[in-house]
């Protein structure tokens, strides 16, 4: 992700990049790089946590 950010900043010009630009450019690539199994496990952990504090 760091390399993608650097490449984006080089292409656009270091002084012309905002955090919002980086987020919009990098988010889809970041989400795609996380395996579905990891996403499913994290969702299950979040659900379990929320269920435990809702008592």
N, CA, C and O atoms as a GROMACS GRO file, in nm:
protein
  220
    1UNK      N    1   0.082  -0.117   0.000
    1UNK     CA    2   0.000   0.000   0.000
    1UNK      C    3   0.088   0.125   0.000
    1UNK      O    4   0.058   0.225  -0.066
    2UNK      N    5   0.194   0.117   0.074
    2UNK     CA    6   0.285   0.231   0.079
    2UNK      C    7   0.341   0.260  -0.060
    2UNK      O    8   0.350   0.376  -0.100
    3UNK      N    9   0.379   0.156  -0.131
    3UNK     CA   10   0.433   0.174  -0.266
    3UNK      C   11   0.328   0.233  -0.361
    3UNK      O   12   0.360   0.317  -0.445
    4UNK      N   13   0.204   0.189  -0.346
    4UNK     CA   14   0.096   0.244  -0.430
    4UNK      C   15   0.075   0.392  -0.402
    4UNK      O   16   0.053   0.471  -0.495
    5UNK      N   17   0.083   0.429  -0.277
    5UNK     CA   18   0.069   0.571  -0.240
    5UNK      C   19   0.182   0.654  -0.299
    5UNK      O   20   0.161   0.763  -0.352
    6UNK      N   21   0.302   0.601  -0.288
    6UNK     CA   22   0.417   0.675  -0.343
    6UNK      C   23   0.406   0.690  -0.494
    6UNK      O   24   0.433   0.798  -0.547
    7UNK      N   25   0.366   0.585  -0.562
    7UNK     CA   26   0.352   0.591  -0.708
    7UNK      C   27   0.244   0.691  -0.747
    7UNK      O   28   0.261   0.767  -0.842
    8UNK      N   29   0.133   0.690  -0.676
    8UNK     CA   30   0.025   0.785  -0.703
    8UNK      C   31   0.074   0.928  -0.684
    8UNK      O   32   0.045   1.016  -0.766
    9UNK      N   33   0.149   0.952  -0.576
    9UNK     CA   34   0.201   1.087  -0.550
    9UNK      C   35   0.300   1.130  -0.657
    9UNK      O   36   0.303   1.247  -0.695
   10UNK      N   37   0.382   1.038  -0.706
   10UNK     CA   38   0.477   1.071  -0.813
   10UNK      C   39   0.404   1.109  -0.941
   10UNK      O   40   0.441   1.205  -1.008
   11UNK      N   41   0.300   1.034  -0.974
   11UNK     CA   42   0.227   1.060  -1.098
   11UNK      C   43   0.153   1.193  -1.093
   11UNK      O   44   0.152   1.268  -1.190
   12UNK      N   45   0.092   1.221  -0.980
   12UNK     CA   46   0.010   1.343  -0.970
   12UNK      C   47   0.092   1.466  -0.934
   12UNK      O   48   0.050   1.579  -0.957
   13UNK      N   49   0.207   1.444  -0.878
   13UNK     CA   50   0.290   1.555  -0.831
   13UNK      C   51   0.278   1.566  -0.681
   13UNK      O   52   0.169   1.580  -0.627
   14UNK      N   53   0.388   1.559  -0.616
   14UNK     CA   54   0.391   1.550  -0.470
   14UNK      C   55   0.312   1.661  -0.401
   14UNK      O   56   0.246   1.636  -0.300
   15UNK      N   57   0.318   1.781  -0.454
   15UNK     CA   58   0.250   1.893  -0.390
   15UNK      C   59   0.103   1.905  -0.430
   15UNK      O   60   0.032   1.991  -0.380
   16UNK      N   61   0.058   1.819  -0.521
   16UNK     CA   62  -0.080   1.825  -0.569
   16UNK      C   63  -0.167   1.713  -0.516
   16UNK      O   64  -0.279   1.694  -0.565
   17UNK      N   65  -0.120   1.638  -0.418
   17UNK     CA   66  -0.193   1.523  -0.366
   17UNK      C   67  -0.250   1.555  -0.229
   17UNK      O   68  -0.180   1.608  -0.142
   18UNK      N   69  -0.377   1.523  -0.211
   18UNK     CA   70  -0.440   1.538  -0.080
   18UNK      C   71  -0.466   1.400  -0.022
   18UNK      O   72  -0.458   1.299  -0.092
   19UNK      N   73  -0.496   1.397   0.105
   19UNK     CA   74  -0.527   1.270   0.170
   19UNK      C   75  -0.651   1.208   0.106
   19UNK      O   76  -0.657   1.087   0.085
   20UNK      N   77  -0.749   1.291   0.074
   20UNK     CA   78  -0.870   1.240   0.008
   20UNK      C   79  -0.838   1.177  -0.127
   20UNK      O   80  -0.895   1.074  -0.162
   21UNK      N   81  -0.747   1.238  -0.202
   21UNK     CA   82  -0.704   1.179  -0.330
   21UNK      C   83  -0.646   1.040  -0.309
   21UNK      O   84  -0.679   0.946  -0.381
   22UNK      N   85  -0.559   1.028  -0.209
   22UNK     CA   86  -0.497   0.899  -0.180
   22UNK      C   87  -0.601   0.795  -0.139
   22UNK      O   88  -0.597   0.681  -0.185
   23UNK      N   89  -0.692   0.835  -0.053
   23UNK     CA   90  -0.795   0.742  -0.008
   23UNK      C   91  -0.878   0.693  -0.125
   23UNK      O   92  -0.903   0.573  -0.136
   24UNK      N   93  -0.920   0.783  -0.211
   24UNK     CA   94  -1.003   0.745  -0.326
   24UNK      C   95  -0.928   0.656  -0.424
   24UNK      O   96  -0.988   0.568  -0.486
   25UNK      N   97  -0.799   0.677  -0.438
   25UNK     CA   98  -0.720   0.598  -0.533
   25UNK      C   99  -0.681   0.462  -0.478
   25UNK      O  100  -0.674   0.364  -0.552
   26UNK      N  101  -0.654   0.453  -0.349
   26UNK     CA  102  -0.597   0.334  -0.289
   26UNK      C  103  -0.700   0.238  -0.228
   26UNK      O  104  -0.676   0.118  -0.225
   27UNK      N  105  -0.812   0.289  -0.180
   27UNK     CA  106  -0.911   0.207  -0.111
   27UNK      C  107  -0.956   0.084  -0.191
   27UNK      O  108  -0.955  -0.026  -0.136
   28UNK      N  109  -0.994   0.099  -0.318
   28UNK     CA  110  -1.037  -0.022  -0.390
   28UNK      C  111  -0.928  -0.128  -0.402
   28UNK      O  112  -0.956  -0.247  -0.392
   29UNK      N  113  -0.806  -0.085  -0.422
   29UNK     CA  114  -0.695  -0.180  -0.433
   29UNK      C  115  -0.668  -0.247  -0.298
   29UNK      O  116  -0.638  -0.366  -0.293
   30UNK      N  117  -0.679  -0.172  -0.191
   30UNK     CA  118  -0.659  -0.227  -0.058
   30UNK      C  119  -0.764  -0.330  -0.021
   30UNK      O  120  -0.732  -0.437   0.032
   31UNK      N  121  -0.888  -0.297  -0.050
   31UNK     CA  122  -0.997  -0.391  -0.021
   31UNK      C  123  -0.984  -0.518  -0.103
   31UNK      O  124  -1.012  -0.627  -0.054
   32UNK      N  125  -0.944  -0.504  -0.226
   32UNK     CA  126  -0.928  -0.621  -0.313
   32UNK      C  127  -0.812  -0.709  -0.269
   32UNK      O  128  -0.811  -0.829  -0.300
   33UNK      N  129  -0.716  -0.653  -0.199
   33UNK     CA  130  -0.598  -0.730  -0.160
   33UNK      C  131  -0.621  -0.815  -0.035
   33UNK      O  132  -0.538  -0.902  -0.004
   34UNK      N  133  -0.730  -0.792   0.037
   34UNK     CA  134  -0.760  -0.870   0.157
   34UNK      C  135  -0.842  -0.993   0.116
   34UNK      O  136  -0.947  -0.978   0.053
   35UNK      N  137  -0.796  -1.112   0.151
   35UNK     CA  138  -0.869  -1.234   0.114
   35UNK      C  139  -1.009  -1.238   0.176
   35UNK      O  140  -1.030  -1.187   0.286
   36UNK      N  141  -1.103  -1.299   0.106
   36UNK     CA  142  -1.241  -1.309   0.154
   36UNK      C  143  -1.248  -1.382   0.288
   36UNK      O  144  -1.332  -1.351   0.371
   37UNK      N  145  -1.160  -1.479   0.308
   37UNK     CA  146  -1.162  -1.554   0.435
   37UNK      C  147  -1.128  -1.463   0.553
   37UNK      O  148  -1.184  -1.479   0.661
   38UNK      N  149  -1.038  -1.370   0.533
   38UNK     CA  150  -1.001  -1.276   0.639
   38UNK      C  151  -1.117  -1.182   0.666
   38UNK      O  152  -1.149  -1.153   0.782
   39UNK      N  153  -1.181  -1.134   0.560
   39UNK     CA  154  -1.297  -1.045   0.577
   39UNK      C  155  -1.408  -1.116   0.655
   39UNK      O  156  -1.468  -1.057   0.744
   40UNK      N  157  -1.434  -1.243   0.622
   40UNK     CA  158  -1.539  -1.320   0.690
   40UNK      C  159  -1.505  -1.341   0.837
   40UNK      O  160  -1.592  -1.329   0.923
   41UNK      N  161  -1.378  -1.371   0.865
   41UNK     CA  162  -1.337  -1.391   1.004
   41UNK      C  163  -1.351  -1.262   1.085
   41UNK      O  164  -1.398  -1.265   1.199
   42UNK      N  165  -1.312  -1.151   1.028
   42UNK     CA  166  -1.322  -1.023   1.099
   42UNK      C  167  -1.468  -0.987   1.124
   42UNK      O  168  -1.503  -0.938   1.231
   43UNK      N  169  -1.553  -1.011   1.026
   43UNK     CA  170  -1.696  -0.985   1.043
   43UNK      C  171  -1.753  -1.070   1.156
   43UNK      O  172  -1.832  -1.021   1.237
   44UNK      N  173  -1.714  -1.196   1.162
   44UNK     CA  174  -1.761  -1.284   1.270
   44UNK      C  175  -1.711  -1.235   1.406
   44UNK      O  176  -1.787  -1.237   1.503
   45UNK      N  177  -1.588  -1.193   1.414
   45UNK     CA  178  -1.534  -1.142   1.541
   45UNK      C  179  -1.608  -1.016   1.585
   45UNK      O  180  -1.636  -0.999   1.704
   46UNK      N  181  -1.638  -0.929   1.491
   46UNK     CA  182  -1.711  -0.806   1.524
   46UNK      C  183  -1.850  -0.841   1.574
   46UNK      O  184  -1.896  -0.785   1.674
   47UNK      N  185  -1.918  -0.934   1.507
   47UNK     CA  186  -2.051  -0.976   1.551
   47UNK      C  187  -2.046  -1.036   1.691
   47UNK      O  188  -2.132  -1.007   1.774
   48UNK      N  189  -1.947  -1.118   1.716
   48UNK     CA  190  -1.934  -1.180   1.848
   48UNK      C  191  -1.910  -1.075   1.955
   48UNK      O  192  -1.969  -1.082   2.063
   49UNK      N  193  -1.826  -0.980   1.927
   49UNK     CA  194  -1.798  -0.872   2.021
   49UNK      C  195  -1.923  -0.792   2.050
   49UNK      O  196  -1.955  -0.765   2.166
   50UNK      N  197  -1.995  -0.754   1.945
   50UNK     CA  198  -2.117  -0.675   1.964
   50UNK      C  199  -2.222  -0.753   2.043
   50UNK      O  200  -2.293  -0.696   2.126
   51UNK      N  201  -2.230  -0.882   2.017
   51UNK     CA  202  -2.325  -0.965   2.092
   51UNK      C  203  -2.286  -0.973   2.240
   51UNK      O  204  -2.373  -0.975   2.327
   52UNK      N  205  -2.157  -0.977   2.268
   52UNK     CA  206  -2.112  -0.989   2.407
   52UNK      C  207  -2.134  -0.861   2.486
   52UNK      O  208  -2.156  -0.868   2.607
   53UNK      N  209  -2.129  -0.746   2.423
   53UNK     CA  210  -2.150  -0.621   2.497
   53UNK      C  211  -2.296  -0.579   2.502
   53UNK      O  212  -2.332  -0.487   2.575
   54UNK      N  213  -2.382  -0.646   2.425
   54UNK     CA  214  -2.523  -0.613   2.421
   54UNK      C  215  -2.602  -0.679   2.534
   54UNK      O  216  -2.723  -0.660   2.545
   55UNK      N  217  -2.534  -0.756   2.617
   55UNK     CA  218  -2.601  -0.827   2.725
   55UNK      C  219  -2.654  -0.733   2.823
   55UNK      O  220  -2.715  -0.774   2.922
   0.00000   0.00000   0.00000
